[in-house]
Amino acid sequence: MLTAAEYSQEITLLPADNQRLSNFCGQLDIHLRQIEQRLHVDIANRSNHFKITGVDAAVKAACAVMQKLFDQADKEEITPEQVHLSLQDASIDQLLQTVPAVKSDPVAIKTKRGVIKGRGENQQEYLRKILSHDINFGVGPAGTGKTFLAVACAVEALQNETVRRIILVRPAVEAGEKLGFLPGDMAQKVDPYLRPLYDALYDMLGFERVEKLLEKNVIEVAPLAFMRGRTLNDSFIILDEAQNTTTEQIKMFLTRVGFGSTAVITGDVTQIDLPSEKMSGLKHVLKVLKDVEGISFTFFGVRDVVRHPLVQRIVAAYDRYEQEQIS
């Protein structure tokens, strides 16, 4: 990985109008954080004086976008959507292709129950990508931390108020068993399918806190079928077990993502529970979106398994067996 030389530039946005400045920065400086995340720069400010640090081209682009948004802040309310569109108009995606990669420090996710770090380079890279991309795919065998780390990022984003809610989604597909009629209301019917997501939340926030956030709808748990027709803004959305989506379902899910939102899609293409005639939406989407700018992909392998050592050996044994069948 190349280490890019850091560059700093200072700008003063005039006139020094507190109301205009507040509109420009957003609540809790959310608009500045959005620019930082998209351009991989650091923005420090005192009143209307700003210092932007990062790679030369990214710093200059940030200054131009900030000046444009500050000019608009005099006449209209600045929203995350406008920040996003200003970044798009500045051809940020093309710029980022020319910016050399910067070697990053290990990522640590802070939750009320402690600090969570990725184990190994692949998990660290997965966390970095989630923090810097709006749509992320984590694909690999059981026990590699795909869902747990995604939930950790969601909890941190909620605690830092960079999102307003967490939405946990899973296709309601049985793992080779027909469970028949399930009693209770809708939440009770889908609970068994979403239990792994609840378990991760309880680990990080505690049972009582999770229950309160569920009551207030700050954390929403829903089957995939209920996503149609919605637009999800300012949310952290996790689609778990995505290998059990159809091609139509995963397309529908991906087009729900709104402004200010982050989506993480996790799955294991070796554990598909769909009927044999149905193609896995996850397998399909990995081919369709592989060259789309702004979407991240992390592929986990046997070495990334962090459960009981026997789980690693089991996964490896299945991989060897499948390779032998192919050859």
The 8 nearest C-alpha neighbors of each residue, nearest first, counted from 0:
[[1, 102, 100, 2, 101, 99, 3, 103],
 [2, 0, 100, 101, 3, 99, 102, 4],
 [1, 3, 101, 102, 4, 0, 100, 99],
 [2, 4, 101, 99, 1, 5, 54, 100],
 [5, 3, 54, 6, 2, 53, 55, 101],
 [6, 4, 53, 54, 3, 52, 7, 55],
 [5, 7, 53, 55, 52, 54, 4, 8],
 [8, 6, 52, 51, 53, 50, 9, 5],
 [7, 9, 51, 50, 52, 10, 6, 58],
 [8, 10, 50, 49, 51, 7, 11, 48],
 [11, 9, 49, 48, 12, 50, 8, 62],
 [10, 12, 48, 47, 49, 13, 9, 15],
 [11, 13, 47, 14, 10, 48, 15, 66],
 [14, 12, 15, 11, 47, 16, 69, 70],
 [13, 15, 16, 12, 47, 19, 11, 17],
 [16, 14, 13, 47, 17, 12, 20, 46],
 [15, 17, 19, 18, 14, 20, 13, 47],
 [18, 16, 20, 19, 21, 15, 46, 47],
 [19, 17, 21, 20, 16, 22, 23, 73],
 [18, 20, 22, 16, 21, 17, 72, 73],
 [19, 21, 17, 23, 18, 22, 16, 24],
 [22, 20, 18, 24, 23, 19, 25, 17],
 [23, 21, 19, 25, 20, 24, 77, 72],
 [22, 24, 20, 21, 72, 69, 25, 77],
 [25, 23, 28, 21, 30, 22, 31, 20],
 [26, 24, 28, 29, 22, 30, 23, 21],
 [25, 27, 28, 29, 24, 21, 30, 22],
 [26, 28, 29, 25, 24, 160, 30, 161],
 [29, 27, 24, 25, 26, 31, 30, 32],
 [28, 30, 32, 25, 27, 31, 26, 33],
 [31, 29, 33, 24, 25, 32, 28, 79],
 [30, 32, 34, 33, 28, 29, 24, 35],
 [33, 31, 35, 29, 30, 34, 36, 28],
 [32, 34, 30, 36, 31, 35, 29, 37],
 [35, 33, 31, 37, 32, 36, 38, 30],
 [36, 34, 40, 32, 39, 38, 33, 37],
 [35, 37, 33, 39, 34, 131, 38, 32],
 [36, 38, 34, 35, 39, 33, 131, 132],
 [37, 39, 35, 40, 36, 57, 34, 61],
 [40, 38, 36, 35, 37, 53, 41, 57],
 [41, 39, 53, 35, 38, 52, 42, 51],
 [42, 40, 52, 51, 35, 53, 43, 39],
 [41, 43, 51, 50, 40, 52, 35, 44],
 [44, 42, 50, 49, 51, 41, 45, 48],
 [45, 43, 49, 48, 50, 46, 42, 47],
 [44, 46, 48, 47, 49, 43, 50, 11],
 [45, 47, 48, 44, 49, 20, 15, 17],
 [48, 46, 12, 11, 15, 45, 49, 44],
 [49, 47, 11, 45, 44, 46, 10, 12],
 [50, 48, 44, 10, 9, 43, 11, 47],
 [49, 51, 9, 43, 8, 42, 44, 10],
 [52, 50, 42, 8, 7, 41, 58, 9],
 [53, 51, 7, 41, 40, 6, 58, 42],
 [54, 52, 40, 5, 6, 58, 55, 41],
 [53, 55, 5, 57, 6, 56, 58, 3],
 [54, 56, 58, 6, 57, 53, 59, 5],
 [57, 55, 59, 58, 54, 60, 98, 94],
 [56, 58, 60, 54, 59, 55, 38, 61],
 [59, 57, 61, 55, 60, 56, 53, 51],
 [60, 58, 62, 56, 61, 57, 63, 55],
 [59, 61, 57, 63, 58, 62, 64, 56],
 [62, 60, 58, 64, 59, 63, 65, 57],
 [63, 61, 65, 59, 60, 64, 66, 58],
 [62, 64, 60, 66, 61, 65, 67, 59],
 [65, 63, 67, 61, 66, 62, 68, 60],
 [64, 66, 68, 62, 67, 63, 61, 69],
 [67, 65, 69, 63, 64, 68, 62, 70],
 [66, 68, 64, 70, 65, 69, 63, 71],
 [67, 69, 71, 65, 70, 66, 72, 64],
 [70, 68, 72, 66, 71, 67, 23, 65],
 [69, 71, 67, 68, 72, 73, 66, 74],
 [72, 70, 68, 69, 73, 74, 75, 67],
 [71, 73, 69, 75, 70, 74, 23, 19],
 [74, 72, 71, 19, 70, 75, 69, 76],
 [73, 75, 72, 71, 76, 70, 19, 77],
 [76, 74, 72, 71, 73, 77, 22, 78],
 [75, 77, 72, 22, 78, 74, 71, 23],
 [76, 78, 22, 72, 23, 81, 75, 79],
 [77, 79, 80, 81, 76, 82, 25, 30],
 [80, 78, 82, 81, 83, 259, 30, 258],
 [81, 79, 83, 78, 82, 258, 84, 259],
 [82, 80, 84, 78, 83, 79, 85, 77],
 [83, 81, 79, 85, 80, 84, 86, 78],
 [82, 84, 80, 86, 81, 85, 79, 87],
 [83, 85, 87, 81, 86, 82, 88, 80],
 [86, 84, 88, 82, 87, 83, 81, 89],
 [85, 87, 89, 83, 84, 88, 91, 82],
 [86, 88, 84, 90, 89, 85, 91, 83],
 [89, 87, 85, 90, 86, 84, 91, 83],
 [88, 90, 86, 87, 91, 85, 64, 60],
 [91, 89, 87, 88, 92, 93, 94, 86],
 [90, 92, 94, 89, 93, 86, 87, 95],
 [91, 93, 95, 94, 90, 96, 292, 293],
 [94, 92, 96, 91, 95, 90, 97, 292],
 [93, 95, 91, 92, 96, 97, 90, 98],
 [96, 94, 98, 92, 97, 93, 91, 38],
 [95, 97, 93, 94, 98, 92, 99, 91],
 [98, 96, 95, 94, 99, 93, 56, 100],
 [97, 99, 95, 96, 100, 94, 54, 56],
 [100, 98, 3, 97, 1, 101, 2, 96],
 [101, 99, 1, 0, 98, 102, 2, 3],
 [100, 102, 2, 3, 103, 1, 99, 0],
 [101, 103, 2, 0, 100, 1, 104, 3],
 [104, 102, 101, 105, 106, 127, 100, 2],
 [103, 105, 106, 102, 107, 123, 101, 127],
 [106, 104, 103, 107, 123, 116, 117, 127],
 [105, 107, 123, 104, 116, 108, 126, 127],
 [108, 106, 116, 115, 114, 109, 105, 117],
 [109, 107, 115, 114, 116, 152, 110, 155],
 [108, 110, 114, 113, 155, 115, 107, 111],
 [109, 111, 113, 112, 155, 114, 203, 108],
 [110, 112, 113, 204, 203, 109, 114, 205],
 [111, 113, 203, 110, 204, 114, 202, 205],
 [114, 112, 110, 111, 109, 115, 203, 108],
 [113, 115, 109, 108, 110, 107, 116, 112],
 [116, 114, 108, 107, 109, 113, 117, 151],
 [117, 115, 107, 108, 106, 118, 114, 123],
 [116, 118, 122, 123, 119, 115, 126, 106],
 [119, 117, 122, 116, 123, 120, 121, 303],
 [118, 120, 121, 122, 117, 123, 303, 124],
 [119, 121, 123, 122, 124, 118, 117, 125],
 [122, 120, 124, 123, 119, 125, 299, 303],
 [121, 123, 117, 125, 124, 120, 119, 118],
 [124, 122, 117, 120, 126, 125, 121, 106],
 [123, 125, 127, 121, 122, 126, 120, 128],
 [126, 124, 122, 128, 123, 127, 297, 121],
 [127, 125, 129, 123, 128, 124, 130, 122],
 [128, 126, 124, 130, 125, 129, 123, 131],
 [127, 129, 131, 125, 130, 126, 132, 124],
 [130, 128, 126, 132, 127, 131, 135, 125],
 [129, 131, 127, 128, 132, 126, 36, 152],
 [130, 132, 128, 129, 36, 127, 37, 133],
 [133, 131, 129, 134, 128, 130, 293, 294],
 [132, 134, 261, 262, 260, 135, 294, 131],
 [135, 133, 262, 294, 132, 261, 263, 295],
 [136, 134, 295, 263, 294, 296, 264, 129],
 [135, 137, 296, 264, 263, 265, 297, 295],
 [138, 136, 265, 297, 145, 298, 296, 264],
 [139, 137, 298, 266, 267, 265, 299, 136],
 [138, 140, 299, 267, 298, 300, 266, 137],
 [141, 139, 267, 143, 142, 300, 299, 314],
 [140, 142, 143, 139, 267, 304, 144, 314],
 [141, 143, 304, 306, 305, 144, 140, 310],
 [142, 144, 304, 303, 305, 145, 141, 140],
 [143, 145, 147, 142, 146, 148, 305, 304],
 [146, 144, 143, 148, 147, 137, 265, 149],
 [145, 147, 149, 148, 144, 150, 265, 239],
 [146, 148, 144, 150, 149, 145, 199, 151],
 [149, 147, 151, 150, 146, 145, 144, 152],
 [148, 150, 146, 152, 151, 147, 153, 145],
 [149, 151, 153, 147, 148, 152, 154, 146],
 [152, 150, 148, 154, 149, 153, 147, 155],
 [153, 151, 155, 149, 150, 154, 156, 148],
 [152, 154, 150, 156, 151, 155, 235, 157],
 [155, 153, 157, 151, 156, 152, 150, 158],
 [154, 156, 158, 152, 157, 153, 110, 159],
 [157, 155, 153, 159, 161, 154, 158, 162],
 [158, 156, 160, 154, 162, 155, 159, 161],
 [157, 159, 155, 160, 156, 154, 161, 110],
 [158, 160, 156, 157, 161, 155, 162, 154],
 [161, 159, 157, 162, 158, 156, 163, 27],
 [160, 162, 156, 159, 157, 29, 163, 233],
 [163, 161, 233, 234, 160, 157, 164, 156],
 [164, 162, 233, 234, 157, 160, 161, 217],
 [165, 163, 217, 234, 218, 162, 157, 235],
 [164, 166, 218, 235, 234, 236, 219, 217],
 [165, 167, 236, 219, 220, 218, 235, 237],
 [166, 168, 220, 237, 236, 219, 221, 238],
 [169, 167, 238, 221, 222, 223, 237, 220],
 [168, 170, 239, 222, 223, 238, 171, 240],
 [171, 169, 223, 222, 172, 244, 243, 168],
 [172, 170, 192, 222, 169, 173, 189, 223],
 [173, 171, 170, 174, 243, 272, 273, 192],
 [172, 174, 176, 175, 177, 171, 272, 178],
 [175, 173, 272, 176, 172, 271, 177, 273],
 [174, 176, 173, 272, 177, 172, 273, 274],
 [177, 175, 174, 173, 178, 179, 172, 272],
 [178, 176, 179, 173, 175, 174, 180, 172],
 [177, 179, 176, 180, 181, 173, 175, 174],
 [178, 180, 177, 181, 176, 182, 173, 188],
 [179, 181, 182, 178, 188, 177, 183, 189],
 [180, 182, 188, 179, 183, 178, 187, 189],
 [183, 181, 180, 188, 184, 187, 185, 179],
 [182, 184, 187, 188, 185, 181, 186, 189],
 [183, 185, 187, 186, 188, 182, 189, 181],
 [184, 186, 188, 187, 189, 183, 190, 182],
 [187, 185, 189, 188, 184, 190, 183, 221],
 [188, 186, 190, 184, 183, 185, 189, 182],
 [189, 187, 185, 186, 190, 181, 183, 184],
 [188, 190, 186, 187, 192, 191, 185, 193],
 [191, 189, 193, 187, 192, 188, 194, 186],
 [192, 190, 194, 193, 189, 188, 187, 195],
 [193, 191, 190, 189, 194, 171, 169, 172],
 [194, 192, 190, 191, 196, 195, 169, 197],
 [193, 195, 197, 191, 196, 192, 190, 198],
 [196, 194, 198, 197, 193, 199, 192, 146],
 [197, 195, 199, 198, 194, 193, 200, 167],
 [196, 198, 194, 200, 195, 199, 201, 193],
 [199, 197, 195, 201, 196, 200, 194, 202],
 [198, 200, 202, 196, 197, 201, 147, 195],
 [199, 201, 197, 203, 202, 198, 204, 196],
 [202, 200, 205, 206, 198, 204, 203, 199],
 [203, 201, 199, 200, 205, 204, 198, 112],
 [202, 204, 200, 112, 201, 205, 110, 111],
 [205, 203, 201, 200, 208, 202, 111, 209],
 [206, 204, 201, 208, 207, 202, 203, 209],
 [205, 207, 201, 209, 208, 210, 204, 200],
 [208, 206, 210, 209, 205, 211, 204, 201],
 [209, 207, 211, 210, 206, 205, 204, 212],
 [210, 208, 212, 206, 211, 207, 213, 204],
 [209, 211, 213, 207, 208, 212, 214, 206],
 [212, 210, 214, 208, 213, 209, 207, 215],
 [211, 213, 217, 215, 209, 214, 218, 210],
 [212, 214, 216, 218, 210, 211, 215, 217],
 [213, 215, 211, 212, 216, 210, 217, 218],
 [214, 216, 212, 217, 213, 211, 218, 210],
 [217, 215, 213, 218, 214, 219, 212, 164],
 [218, 216, 164, 212, 215, 213, 219, 165],
 [219, 217, 165, 213, 216, 212, 164, 166],
 [218, 220, 166, 216, 167, 213, 165, 217],
 [221, 219, 167, 166, 168, 218, 222, 193],
 [220, 222, 168, 167, 223, 219, 225, 169],
 [221, 223, 169, 224, 168, 170, 225, 171],
 [222, 224, 170, 225, 169, 226, 168, 221],
 [223, 225, 222, 226, 227, 170, 248, 221],
 [226, 224, 223, 227, 222, 221, 228, 229],
 [227, 225, 223, 224, 229, 228, 252, 255],
 [228, 226, 229, 225, 224, 251, 252, 255],
 [227, 229, 226, 230, 255, 225, 251, 254],
 [228, 230, 227, 226, 255, 231, 225, 256],
 [231, 229, 255, 257, 256, 232, 228, 254],
 [230, 232, 257, 256, 255, 234, 229, 233],
 [233, 231, 257, 258, 234, 260, 259, 230],
 [234, 232, 259, 260, 162, 163, 258, 231],
 [235, 233, 260, 164, 162, 232, 165, 163],
 [234, 236, 165, 261, 260, 153, 262, 166],
 [235, 237, 262, 166, 167, 165, 234, 261],
 [238, 236, 263, 167, 262, 264, 168, 239],
 [239, 237, 168, 264, 169, 241, 265, 263],
 [238, 240, 265, 169, 241, 237, 264, 266],
 [241, 239, 266, 242, 243, 265, 169, 238],
 [240, 242, 266, 243, 244, 239, 281, 265],
 [241, 243, 281, 266, 240, 279, 268, 244],
 [244, 242, 241, 271, 273, 240, 272, 279],
 [245, 243, 280, 241, 242, 248, 279, 249],
 [244, 246, 280, 248, 279, 247, 278, 249],
 [280, 245, 247, 248, 249, 250, 279, 283],
 [248, 246, 250, 245, 249, 251, 280, 244],
 [249, 247, 251, 245, 250, 246, 244, 252],
 [248, 250, 252, 251, 246, 247, 280, 244],
 [249, 251, 253, 247, 252, 248, 254, 246],
 [250, 252, 248, 249, 254, 253, 247, 227],
 [253, 251, 249, 255, 250, 254, 248, 226],
 [254, 252, 250, 255, 251, 256, 249, 262],
 [253, 255, 251, 252, 256, 250, 230, 257],
 [256, 254, 230, 252, 253, 231, 229, 257],
 [257, 255, 231, 254, 253, 230, 260, 232],
 [258, 256, 232, 231, 230, 260, 255, 259],
 [259, 257, 232, 260, 80, 233, 79, 256],
 [258, 260, 233, 232, 79, 257, 234, 261],
 [259, 261, 234, 233, 258, 232, 235, 257],
 [260, 262, 133, 235, 134, 236, 234, 263],
 [263, 261, 236, 134, 237, 235, 133, 135],
 [262, 264, 135, 237, 136, 134, 238, 236],
 [265, 263, 238, 136, 237, 239, 135, 137],
 [266, 264, 137, 239, 138, 241, 136, 240],
 [265, 267, 240, 241, 138, 242, 239, 268],
 [266, 268, 139, 140, 269, 138, 270, 242],
 [267, 269, 242, 270, 271, 266, 282, 139],
 [268, 270, 267, 271, 140, 139, 242, 266],
 [271, 269, 268, 267, 272, 242, 140, 243],
 [270, 272, 242, 243, 273, 269, 268, 279],
 [273, 271, 174, 243, 175, 270, 274, 172],
 [272, 274, 271, 243, 275, 277, 172, 279],
 [273, 275, 276, 277, 272, 278, 271, 175],
 [276, 274, 277, 273, 278, 272, 271, 279],
 [275, 277, 274, 278, 273, 279, 245, 272],
 [278, 276, 275, 274, 273, 279, 245, 246],
 [279, 277, 245, 280, 276, 246, 283, 275],
 [278, 280, 245, 282, 281, 242, 244, 243],
 [246, 279, 281, 245, 244, 283, 282, 249],
 [282, 280, 242, 284, 283, 279, 241, 285],
 [283, 281, 279, 285, 280, 284, 268, 286],
 [282, 284, 280, 281, 286, 285, 287, 279],
 [283, 285, 287, 281, 286, 282, 288, 280],
 [286, 284, 282, 283, 288, 287, 289, 281],
 [285, 287, 284, 289, 283, 288, 282, 290],
 [286, 288, 284, 285, 289, 283, 290, 291],
 [289, 287, 291, 290, 285, 286, 284, 294],
 [288, 290, 286, 285, 291, 287, 284, 296],
 [291, 289, 288, 292, 287, 294, 286, 293],
 [292, 290, 288, 289, 294, 293, 287, 295],
 [293, 291, 294, 290, 92, 295, 289, 288],
 [292, 294, 132, 291, 295, 133, 134, 92],
 [295, 293, 134, 292, 135, 291, 132, 296],
 [296, 294, 135, 136, 128, 134, 132, 293],
 [297, 295, 136, 135, 137, 298, 294, 138],
 [298, 296, 137, 125, 136, 138, 299, 295],
 [299, 297, 138, 139, 137, 296, 300, 121],
 [300, 298, 139, 138, 303, 297, 143, 140],
 [301, 299, 302, 303, 139, 140, 298, 304],
 [300, 302, 303, 304, 311, 315, 314, 299],
 [303, 301, 300, 304, 311, 299, 305, 143],
 [302, 304, 143, 301, 300, 299, 305, 121],
 [305, 303, 143, 142, 302, 301, 311, 306],
 [306, 304, 142, 143, 303, 307, 144, 308],
 [305, 307, 142, 304, 310, 308, 311, 143],
 [306, 308, 309, 310, 305, 311, 304, 142],
 [309, 307, 311, 310, 306, 312, 305, 304],
 [308, 310, 312, 311, 307, 313, 306, 314],
 [311, 309, 313, 308, 312, 307, 314, 306],
 [310, 312, 314, 309, 308, 313, 304, 301],
 [311, 313, 309, 315, 310, 314, 316, 308],
 [314, 312, 310, 316, 315, 311, 309, 317],
 [315, 313, 317, 311, 316, 312, 310, 318],
 [316, 314, 312, 318, 313, 317, 301, 311],
 [315, 317, 313, 319, 318, 314, 312, 320],
 [316, 318, 320, 314, 319, 315, 321, 313],
 [319, 317, 315, 321, 316, 320, 322, 314],
 [320, 318, 322, 316, 317, 321, 315, 323],
 [319, 321, 317, 323, 322, 318, 316, 324],
 [322, 320, 324, 318, 323, 319, 317, 325],
 [321, 323, 319, 325, 324, 320, 318, 326],
 [322, 324, 320, 326, 321, 325, 319, 318],
 [325, 323, 321, 322, 326, 320, 319, 318],
 [324, 326, 322, 323, 321, 320, 319, 318],
 [325, 323, 324, 322, 321, 320, 319, 318]]
